[in-house]
């Protein structure tokens, strides 16, 4: 079996992640912050360690400003809905996943003015000049997709962050496809809100994610409840991370996430990125030599995550996906990938594409097997 659907969720996980989860569940799975006994304290320590590891990875000066969420979608909702009010003006891109696009649509119906900018035809990314020209006195937020889950294109967030900071507006980044796979420095990139999943490039389990909230941002809470602190009052604590972390957390998942981030430090982010770039280049080069295959990708291969979308003449994307799965035991993603706006831009709406997303644990031999399978499918229609 060959798994090339890492843009959806990374698999397999490092062996250390499996071991950490198993050991934690058997020995230390108390409720963090809800007691002074040894298991509760051990669980709290695991949560704190994971928070510190994430802060180190993203160069976040204060770990407490990271809150754990259900996933990246949850983080985005907390950031957008905690910040924006009717009359606010938001600038965003046109390559968003529905995790970003749908909350913005809801806010738009409630009086928030959302301006969606088209990418540059030559580069495929938002033009910094276009962003600056769109800023008005009512602009509250610039929110962008770091890496497209359809084309793999990576946007220059540092340039965008500089513009946002110069104009005094909040800068938010959806790092669903780049966290753990691409360098992110919230200080150098001027990022005020960073939403990330735990189950993709960070090698953690599903049901994990986080949101970094800079000291420049005051978010309203989306939920209130028990935090294990300030139990004498019915008011939600204002201290971080308690303000945005109500209820028993997914401590087991956070433990696995911490082990995943440790693995990134052990291997080195540069090595992980280089391996994925090598596999991605191998796939792109091979696909470009197969007659009848159309590839949809970044104009600049050096600025692309490990995501490749393609179609084969004469086939629907779902048909190719079924053949790859049932005839070759190759796992891919097909369709619109929850990002219809991107497919409208590249001309593949409403059927979408076939998406390959190799990961760190794939091999060159597996990529060659995938290419061979695609070539056989394409030849069958000639």
FILOMAR-429134 format. One record per residue (C-alpha): chain; y, x, z; residue in three letters. Coordinates in nm, 4 decimals. Each point is the difference from the previous one (the first is absolute). Layout:
BEGIN
("A"; (Y; X; Z); "ala")
...
***
This chain:
BEGIN
("A"; (0.0000; 0.0000; 0.0000); "unk")
("A"; (0.3509; 0.1214; -0.0866); "unk")
("A"; (0.2913; -0.1463; 0.1939); "unk")
("A"; (0.3361; 0.0297; -0.1747); "unk")
("A"; (0.1962; -0.2752; 0.1733); "unk")
("A"; (0.1794; 0.2121; 0.2587); "unk")
("A"; (0.3352; -0.1647; -0.0767); "unk")
("A"; (-0.1465; -0.3125; 0.1611); "unk")
("A"; (-0.1595; 0.1776; 0.2933); "unk")
("A"; (-0.1279; 0.3536; 0.0312); "unk")
("A"; (-0.3766; 0.0505; 0.0166); "unk")
("A"; (-0.1900; 0.1719; 0.1352); "unk")
("A"; (0.1875; 0.0961; 0.3118); "unk")
("A"; (-0.0295; 0.3487; 0.1488); "unk")
("A"; (-0.3060; 0.0328; 0.2209); "unk")
("A"; (0.2320; 0.0738; 0.2919); "unk")
("A"; (0.1501; -0.3488; -0.0332); "unk")
("A"; (-0.3390; -0.1667; 0.0339); "unk")
("A"; (-0.0867; 0.2182; 0.2976); "unk")
("A"; (0.3331; -0.0593; 0.1766); "unk")
("A"; (-0.0303; -0.3773; -0.0331); "unk")
("A"; (-0.3580; -0.0027; 0.1236); "unk")
("A"; (0.0720; 0.2199; 0.3011); "unk")
("A"; (0.3143; -0.1919; 0.0917); "unk")
("A"; (-0.1748; -0.3366; -0.0151); "unk")
("A"; (-0.2835; 0.1222; 0.2183); "unk")
("A"; (0.2041; 0.1875; 0.2625); "unk")
("A"; (0.3736; -0.0716; 0.0037); "unk")
("A"; (0.0647; -0.3464; -0.1449); "unk")
("A"; (0.2186; -0.1288; 0.2791); "unk")
("A"; (0.3227; -0.1952; -0.0515); "unk")
("A"; (0.2881; 0.2516; -0.0271); "unk")
("A"; (0.2875; -0.0616; 0.2374); "unk")
("A"; (-0.1880; -0.2819; 0.1698); "unk")
("A"; (-0.1329; 0.1753; 0.3063); "unk")
("A"; (-0.0134; 0.3316; 0.1828); "unk")
("A"; (-0.3750; 0.0534; -0.0194); "unk")
("A"; (-0.1457; 0.2891; -0.1991); "unk")
("A"; (-0.1001; -0.1991; -0.3112); "unk")
("A"; (0.3436; -0.1603; -0.0353); "unk")
("A"; (0.1684; 0.3367; 0.0457); "unk")
("A"; (-0.2320; 0.1638; -0.2543); "unk")
("A"; (0.0785; -0.2729; -0.2548); "unk")
("A"; (0.3741; 0.0413; 0.0587); "unk")
("A"; (-0.0342; 0.3735; -0.0533); "unk")
("A"; (-0.1716; -0.0561; -0.3366); "unk")
("A"; (0.2817; -0.2317; -0.1120); "unk")
("A"; (0.2655; 0.2506; 0.1080); "unk")
("A"; (-0.1795; 0.2866; -0.1736); "unk")
("A"; (-0.0217; -0.1919; -0.3269); "unk")
("A"; (0.3685; -0.0861; 0.0215); "unk")
("A"; (0.0846; 0.3660; 0.0507); "unk")
("A"; (-0.2186; 0.1080; -0.2928); "unk")
("A"; (0.1742; -0.2466; -0.2305); "unk")
("A"; (0.3389; 0.1202; 0.1207); "unk")
("A"; (-0.0997; 0.3567; -0.0835); "unk")
("A"; (-0.1274; -0.1012; -0.3436); "unk")
("A"; (0.3200; -0.1822; -0.0975); "unk")
("A"; (0.2415; 0.2269; 0.1970); "unk")
("A"; (0.1045; -0.2862; 0.2250); "unk")
("A"; (0.2045; 0.1389; 0.2927); "unk")
("A"; (-0.0942; -0.2710; 0.2505); "unk")
("A"; (-0.3637; -0.1198; -0.0110); "unk")
("A"; (0.0871; -0.3130; 0.1981); "unk")
("A"; (0.1953; -0.1256; -0.3030); "unk")
("A"; (-0.3336; -0.0499; -0.1799); "unk")
("A"; (-0.1562; -0.3407; 0.0608); "unk")
("A"; (-0.3596; -0.0815; -0.0877); "unk")
("A"; (-0.0494; -0.2989; -0.2292); "unk")
("A"; (-0.2835; -0.1959; -0.1584); "unk")
("A"; (0.0506; 0.1785; -0.3328); "unk")
("A"; (0.2789; 0.1039; -0.2354); "unk")
("A"; (0.0749; -0.3621; -0.0940); "unk")
("A"; (0.0567; -0.0837; 0.3654); "unk")
("A"; (0.2279; 0.3023; 0.0372); "unk")
("A"; (0.2075; -0.1041; -0.3010); "unk")
("A"; (0.0386; -0.3544; 0.1332); "unk")
("A"; (0.1087; 0.1271; 0.3407); "unk")
("A"; (0.2587; 0.2273; -0.1597); "unk")
("A"; (0.1442; -0.2486; -0.2477); "unk")
("A"; (0.0001; -0.3116; 0.2155); "unk")
("A"; (0.1155; 0.1811; 0.3095); "unk")
("A"; (0.3008; 0.1437; -0.1841); "unk")
("A"; (0.1261; -0.2363; -0.2676); "unk")
("A"; (0.2153; -0.3095; 0.0464); "unk")
("A"; (0.1447; -0.2606; -0.2412); "unk")
("A"; (0.2829; 0.1533; -0.2021); "unk")
("A"; (-0.1419; 0.3523; 0.0116); "unk")
("A"; (-0.0385; 0.1826; -0.3306); "unk")
("A"; (-0.3215; 0.1934; -0.0705); "unk")
("A"; (-0.0684; 0.2451; -0.2833); "unk")
("A"; (-0.3597; 0.0556; -0.1014); "unk")
("A"; (-0.2153; 0.1082; -0.2934); "unk")
("A"; (-0.2075; -0.1996; -0.2489); "unk")
("A"; (-0.3314; 0.1752; 0.0642); "unk")
("A"; (-0.0728; -0.1491; 0.3399); "unk")
("A"; (-0.3375; -0.1117; 0.1280); "unk")
("A"; (-0.0063; -0.3591; 0.1232); "unk")
("A"; (0.0073; 0.1405; 0.3537); "unk")
("A"; (0.3661; 0.0734; -0.0664); "unk")
("A"; (0.0802; -0.2499; -0.2743); "unk")
("A"; (-0.1168; -0.3128; 0.1827); "unk")
("A"; (0.1899; 0.0549; 0.3269); "unk")
("A"; (0.3122; 0.0673; -0.2066); "unk")
("A"; (-0.0533; -0.3267; -0.1916); "unk")
("A"; (-0.0277; -0.1878; 0.3304); "unk")
("A"; (0.3164; 0.1628; 0.1309); "unk")
("A"; (0.1756; -0.0760; -0.3287); "unk")
("A"; (-0.0740; -0.3701; 0.0459); "unk")
("A"; (0.1561; 0.0276; 0.3441); "unk")
("A"; (0.3300; 0.1413; -0.1252); "unk")
("A"; (-0.0553; 0.3738; -0.0402); "unk")
("A"; (0.1332; 0.1366; -0.3297); "unk")
("A"; (-0.2693; 0.2181; -0.1612); "unk")
("A"; (0.0861; 0.2179; -0.3006); "unk")
("A"; (-0.2980; 0.1428; -0.1897); "unk")
("A"; (0.0763; 0.3033; -0.2141); "unk")
("A"; (-0.2054; 0.0959; -0.3043); "unk")
("A"; (-0.1362; 0.3534; -0.0278); "unk")
("A"; (0.1400; 0.2473; -0.2495); "unk")
("A"; (-0.1830; -0.0174; -0.3326); "unk")
("A"; (-0.0217; 0.3776; -0.0294); "unk")
("A"; (-0.1115; 0.0872; 0.3529); "unk")
("A"; (-0.1636; -0.3184; 0.1203); "unk")
("A"; (0.1850; 0.0167; 0.3342); "unk")
("A"; (0.3168; -0.1550; 0.1347); "unk")
("A"; (0.3115; 0.1824; -0.1080); "unk")
("A"; (0.2033; 0.1262; 0.2973); "unk")
("A"; (0.3120; -0.0867; -0.1971); "unk")
("A"; (-0.1194; -0.3599; -0.0411); "unk")
("A"; (-0.0616; -0.0260; 0.3733); "unk")
("A"; (0.3460; 0.1287; 0.0832); "unk")
("A"; (0.1604; -0.2364; -0.2503); "unk")
("A"; (-0.1795; -0.2987; 0.1575); "unk")
("A"; (0.1289; 0.0629; 0.3537); "unk")
("A"; (0.2513; -0.2564; 0.1259); "unk")
("A"; (0.1812; -0.0462; 0.3325); "unk")
("A"; (-0.2767; -0.2425; 0.1001); "unk")
("A"; (-0.2883; 0.2333; -0.0821); "unk")
("A"; (-0.2090; 0.0328; 0.3141); "unk")
("A"; (-0.3201; 0.1544; -0.1291); "unk")
("A"; (-0.1483; 0.2110; -0.2769); "unk")
("A"; (-0.3787; -0.0413; -0.0057); "unk")
("A"; (-0.2229; 0.1748; -0.2527); "unk")
("A"; (-0.3627; 0.0569; -0.0888); "unk")
("A"; (-0.0845; 0.3686; 0.0393); "unk")
("A"; (-0.3066; -0.0022; -0.2247); "unk")
("A"; (-0.1087; -0.2766; -0.2383); "unk")
("A"; (-0.3489; -0.1378; 0.0577); "unk")
("A"; (-0.0272; -0.0777; -0.3730); "unk")
("A"; (0.1392; 0.3007; -0.1885); "unk")
("A"; (-0.0018; 0.2577; 0.2803); "unk")
("A"; (0.3630; 0.0879; -0.0648); "unk")
("A"; (0.1761; 0.1650; 0.2960); "unk")
("A"; (0.3679; -0.0720; 0.0554); "unk")
("A"; (0.2469; 0.2646; 0.1275); "unk")
("A"; (0.0624; -0.1506; 0.3420); "unk")
("A"; (0.2063; 0.2932; 0.1245); "unk")
("A"; (0.2628; -0.0624; -0.2673); "unk")
("A"; (0.0036; -0.3684; 0.0905); "unk")
("A"; (0.0253; 0.0765; 0.3697); "unk")
("A"; (0.3000; 0.2240; -0.0536); "unk")
("A"; (0.1813; -0.2817; -0.1804); "unk")
("A"; (-0.0879; -0.2531; 0.2695); "unk")
("A"; (0.1216; 0.2289; 0.2782); "unk")
("A"; (0.3235; 0.0808; -0.1835); "unk")
("A"; (0.0780; -0.3716; -0.0224); "unk")
("A"; (-0.1135; -0.0839; 0.3524); "unk")
("A"; (-0.2844; -0.2319; -0.0994); "unk")
("A"; (-0.3555; -0.0142; 0.1352); "unk")
("A"; (-0.2715; 0.1666; -0.2090); "unk")
("A"; (-0.3550; -0.1333; 0.0105); "unk")
("A"; (-0.3057; 0.1451; -0.1758); "unk")
("A"; (-0.3351; -0.1626; -0.0754); "unk")
("A"; (-0.2399; 0.2947; 0.0246); "unk")
("A"; (-0.3216; -0.1933; -0.0593); "unk")
("A"; (-0.1180; 0.2357; -0.2760); "unk")
("A"; (0.1550; 0.3244; 0.1220); "unk")
("A"; (-0.0460; 0.0286; 0.3775); "unk")
("A"; (-0.2517; 0.2781; 0.0561); "unk")
("A"; (-0.0025; 0.0927; -0.3676); "unk")
("A"; (0.3580; 0.1041; -0.0649); "unk")
("A"; (0.2557; 0.1827; 0.2180); "unk")
("A"; (0.2245; -0.2385; 0.1944); "unk")
("A"; (0.2734; 0.1254; 0.2321); "unk")
("A"; (0.2028; -0.2840; 0.1493); "unk")
("A"; (0.2822; 0.2336; 0.1021); "unk")
("A"; (0.0359; 0.1928; -0.3259); "unk")
("A"; (-0.0524; -0.3192; -0.2015); "unk")
("A"; (0.2478; -0.2021; 0.2104); "unk")
("A"; (-0.2606; -0.2721; 0.0576); "unk")
("A"; (0.0928; -0.2610; 0.2616); "unk")
("A"; (-0.3062; -0.2231; -0.0371); "unk")
("A"; (-0.3353; 0.1402; -0.1147); "unk")
("A"; (-0.2883; -0.2438; -0.0493); "unk")
("A"; (-0.3477; 0.1480; -0.0418); "unk")
("A"; (-0.3653; -0.1097; 0.0085); "unk")
("A"; (-0.2657; 0.1742; 0.2018); "unk")
("A"; (-0.2979; -0.0727; -0.2222); "unk")
("A"; (0.1037; 0.1766; -0.3222); "unk")
("A"; (0.1274; 0.3569; -0.0151); "unk")
("A"; (-0.0075; 0.0401; 0.3785); "unk")
("A"; (-0.3816; -0.0479; 0.0024); "unk")
("A"; (0.0073; -0.2542; 0.2825); "unk")
("A"; (-0.1855; -0.3321; 0.0207); "unk")
("A"; (0.1262; -0.3278; -0.1400); "unk")
("A"; (0.2230; -0.2092; 0.2237); "unk")
("A"; (0.2287; 0.2916; 0.0850); "unk")
("A"; (0.3499; 0.0963; -0.1045); "unk")
("A"; (0.3407; 0.0812; 0.1337); "unk")
("A"; (0.3752; -0.0238; -0.0307); "unk")
("A"; (0.2483; 0.2728; 0.0866); "unk")
("A"; (0.3316; -0.1436; 0.1197); "unk")
("A"; (0.2864; 0.2480; 0.0205); "unk")
("A"; (0.2628; -0.0157; 0.2717); "unk")
("A"; (0.2468; -0.1206; -0.2660); "unk")
("A"; (-0.1891; -0.3291; -0.0255); "unk")
("A"; (-0.0070; -0.2904; 0.2437); "unk")
("A"; (-0.2798; -0.2366; -0.0971); "unk")
("A"; (-0.0519; -0.3425; 0.1470); "unk")
("A"; (-0.3563; -0.0670; 0.1155); "unk")
("A"; (-0.2441; -0.2111; -0.2004); "unk")
("A"; (-0.2256; -0.0597; 0.2982); "unk")
("A"; (0.0277; 0.0257; 0.3750); "unk")
("A"; (-0.2610; 0.0227; 0.2727); "unk")
("A"; (-0.1817; 0.2193; 0.2440); "unk")
("A"; (0.0625; 0.3732; -0.0269); "unk")
("A"; (-0.1467; 0.1213; 0.3280); "unk")
("A"; (0.3513; 0.1003; 0.1043); "unk")
("A"; (0.2883; -0.1834; 0.1718); "unk")
("A"; (-0.2425; -0.2730; 0.0994); "unk")
("A"; (0.2458; -0.1349; 0.2565); "unk")
("A"; (0.2228; -0.1512; -0.2729); "unk")
("A"; (-0.0577; -0.2598; -0.2710); "unk")
("A"; (0.2433; 0.1799; -0.2300); "unk")
("A"; (-0.1379; 0.2324; -0.2660); "unk")
("A"; (0.0547; 0.3681; 0.0895); "unk")
("A"; (0.2620; 0.1823; -0.2031); "unk")
("A"; (-0.1626; 0.3422; 0.0329); "unk")
("A"; (-0.2088; 0.1508; -0.2813); "unk")
("A"; (-0.2728; -0.0442; -0.1003); "unk")
("A"; (-0.0532; -0.2953; 0.2367); "unk")
("A"; (0.2712; -0.2103; -0.1649); "unk")
("A"; (-0.2073; -0.0416; -0.3161); "unk")
("A"; (-0.3539; 0.0408; 0.1362); "unk")
("A"; (-0.1050; -0.3186; 0.1768); "unk")
("A"; (-0.3589; -0.0824; 0.0858); "unk")
("A"; (-0.3111; 0.2135; 0.0153); "unk")
("A"; (0.0183; 0.2557; -0.2830); "unk")
("A"; (-0.2775; 0.0952; -0.2403); "unk")
("A"; (-0.0804; 0.2988; 0.2183); "unk")
("A"; (-0.3296; 0.0664; -0.1730); "unk")
("A"; (0.1740; 0.0091; -0.3389); "unk")
("A"; (0.2820; 0.2163; 0.1359); "unk")
("A"; (-0.2608; 0.2456; 0.1279); "unk")
("A"; (-0.1495; 0.0224; -0.3482); "unk")
("A"; (0.3458; 0.0368; -0.1509); "unk")
("A"; (0.0742; 0.2901; 0.2321); "unk")
("A"; (-0.3200; 0.1713; -0.1084); "unk")
("A"; (0.0991; -0.0538; -0.3635); "unk")
("A"; (0.3397; 0.1624; 0.0518); "unk")
("A"; (-0.1651; 0.2912; 0.1809); "unk")
("A"; (-0.2205; 0.0464; -0.3055); "unk")
("A"; (0.3113; 0.0199; -0.2206); "unk")
("A"; (0.1398; 0.2796; 0.2173); "unk")
("A"; (-0.3338; 0.1816; -0.0024); "unk")
("A"; (-0.0327; -0.0140; -0.3790); "unk")
("A"; (0.3698; 0.0331; -0.0769); "unk")
("A"; (0.2083; -0.2604; -0.1802); "unk")
("A"; (0.0613; 0.2421; -0.2882); "unk")
("A"; (-0.3731; 0.0483; -0.0511); "unk")
("A"; (-0.0678; -0.3734; 0.0071); "unk")
("A"; (0.2770; -0.0637; -0.2487); "unk")
("A"; (-0.1143; 0.2830; -0.2278); "unk")
("A"; (-0.3575; -0.1323; -0.0054); "unk")
("A"; (0.1104; -0.3530; -0.0856); "unk")
("A"; (0.2405; 0.1274; -0.2665); "unk")
("A"; (-0.2806; 0.2020; -0.1555); "unk")
("A"; (-0.2311; -0.3015; -0.0147); "unk")
("A"; (0.2785; -0.2224; -0.1324); "unk")
("A"; (0.0876; 0.2489; -0.2761); "unk")
("A"; (-0.3664; 0.0243; -0.0963); "unk")
("A"; (-0.0208; -0.3772; -0.0362); "unk")
("A"; (0.3238; -0.0266; -0.1972); "unk")
("A"; (-0.1023; 0.2781; -0.2365); "unk")
("A"; (-0.3416; -0.1548; -0.0539); "unk")
("A"; (0.1284; -0.3533; -0.0486); "unk")
("A"; (0.2576; 0.1187; -0.2538); "unk")
("A"; (-0.2845; 0.1248; -0.2196); "unk")
("A"; (-0.1925; -0.3285; -0.0056); "unk")
("A"; (0.0737; -0.2165; -0.3028); "unk")
("A"; (0.1180; -0.3506; 0.0860); "unk")
("A"; (0.1250; 0.0873; 0.3495); "unk")
("A"; (0.3635; -0.0609; 0.0991); "unk")
("A"; (0.1318; 0.1783; 0.3102); "unk")
("A"; (0.2952; -0.1228; 0.2085); "unk")
("A"; (0.1406; 0.2840; 0.2055); "unk")
("A"; (0.2975; 0.1995; 0.1192); "unk")
("A"; (0.1946; 0.1837; -0.2736); "unk")
("A"; (-0.0032; 0.3029; 0.2325); "unk")
("A"; (-0.3563; 0.0864; 0.1006); "unk")
("A"; (0.1278; 0.2283; 0.2755); "unk")
("A"; (0.1467; -0.3010; 0.1801); "unk")
("A"; (-0.3001; -0.2309; 0.0087); "unk")
("A"; (-0.2344; -0.1101; 0.2740); "unk")
("A"; (-0.3734; -0.0232; -0.0597); "unk")
("A"; (0.0275; -0.3301; -0.1861); "unk")
("A"; (-0.0796; -0.0571; -0.3688); "unk")
("A"; (0.0081; -0.3368; -0.1763); "unk")
("A"; (-0.1593; -0.0509; -0.3405); "unk")
("A"; (-0.1396; -0.2614; -0.2356); "unk")
("A"; (-0.2638; 0.0102; -0.2720); "unk")
("A"; (0.0628; -0.1770; -0.3287); "unk")
("A"; (-0.2106; -0.3115; -0.0342); "unk")
("A"; (-0.0699; -0.0391; 0.3720); "unk")
("A"; (0.1591; -0.1900; 0.2846); "unk")
("A"; (0.0595; 0.2259; 0.3027); "unk")
("A"; (-0.2310; -0.2085; 0.2182); "unk")
("A"; (-0.2745; 0.0345; -0.2598); "unk")
("A"; (0.0273; 0.3793; 0.0094); "unk")
("A"; (-0.0075; -0.0053; 0.3782); "unk")
("A"; (-0.3182; -0.2075; 0.0085); "unk")
("A"; (-0.1739; 0.2293; -0.2501); "unk")
("A"; (0.1013; 0.3119; 0.1914); "unk")
("A"; (-0.1264; -0.1529; 0.3232); "unk")
("A"; (-0.3261; -0.1535; -0.1175); "unk")
("A"; (-0.1060; 0.2441; -0.2718); "unk")
("A"; (0.1321; 0.3285; 0.1443); "unk")
("A"; (0.0554; -0.0705; 0.3729); "unk")
("A"; (0.3648; 0.1084; -0.0300); "unk")
("A"; (0.2480; -0.1804; 0.2274); "unk")
("A"; (0.3466; -0.0633; -0.1494); "unk")
("A"; (0.2789; -0.2550; 0.0399); "unk")
("A"; (0.0950; -0.2380; -0.2805); "unk")
("A"; (0.2664; -0.2651; -0.0573); "unk")
("A"; (0.3606; -0.0088; 0.1143); "unk")
("A"; (-0.0499; 0.2072; 0.3180); "unk")
("A"; (0.2340; -0.2336; 0.1937); "unk")
("A"; (0.2912; 0.1443; -0.2011); "unk")
("A"; (0.0807; -0.2451; -0.2821); "unk")
("A"; (0.3529; 0.1333; -0.0505); "unk")
("A"; (-0.1353; 0.3410; -0.1028); "unk")
("A"; (-0.2382; -0.1550; -0.2495); "unk")
("A"; (0.2861; -0.1963; -0.1518); "unk")
("A"; (0.1898; 0.3251; -0.0431); "unk")
("A"; (-0.2880; 0.1866; -0.1676); "unk")
("A"; (-0.1114; -0.2984; -0.2108); "unk")
("A"; (-0.3374; -0.0667; 0.1636); "unk")
("A"; (0.0775; -0.3356; 0.1610); "unk")
("A"; (-0.1847; -0.2334; 0.0619); "unk")
("A"; (-0.3366; 0.1749; -0.0350); "unk")
("A"; (0.0920; 0.3307; 0.1588); "unk")
("A"; (-0.1866; 0.3288; -0.0328); "unk")
("A"; (-0.2988; 0.1966; 0.1192); "unk")
("A"; (0.1064; 0.2380; 0.2765); "unk")
("A"; (-0.1590; 0.3293; 0.0971); "unk")
("A"; (0.1123; 0.1570; 0.3270); "unk")
("A"; (-0.1956; 0.3129; 0.0926); "unk")
("A"; (0.0057; 0.1377; 0.3509); "unk")
("A"; (-0.0482; 0.3224; 0.1889); "unk")
("A"; (-0.3758; -0.0474; 0.0289); "unk")
("A"; (-0.0588; -0.0530; -0.3724); "unk")
("A"; (-0.1287; 0.2844; -0.2183); "unk")
("A"; (0.0682; 0.1189; -0.3526); "unk")
("A"; (-0.3564; -0.0941; -0.0937); "unk")
("A"; (0.0676; -0.3562; 0.1108); "unk")
("A"; (0.3146; -0.0141; -0.2120); "unk")
("A"; (-0.1987; 0.1196; -0.3010); "unk")
("A"; (-0.2572; -0.2722; 0.0662); "unk")
("A"; (0.2775; -0.2616; 0.0142); "unk")
("A"; (0.1436; 0.1263; -0.3299); "unk")
("A"; (-0.3424; -0.0055; -0.1616); "unk")
("A"; (-0.0519; -0.3606; 0.1094); "unk")
("A"; (0.3397; -0.1082; -0.1327); "unk")
("A"; (-0.0680; 0.1721; -0.3308); "unk")
("A"; (-0.3296; -0.1841; -0.0353); "unk")
("A"; (0.1715; -0.3331; 0.0666); "unk")
("A"; (0.2762; 0.0769; -0.2511); "unk")
("A"; (-0.2487; 0.1076; -0.2697); "unk")
("A"; (-0.1939; -0.3236; 0.0376); "unk")
("A"; (0.3002; -0.1879; -0.1433); "unk")
("A"; (0.0534; 0.2324; -0.2979); "unk")
***
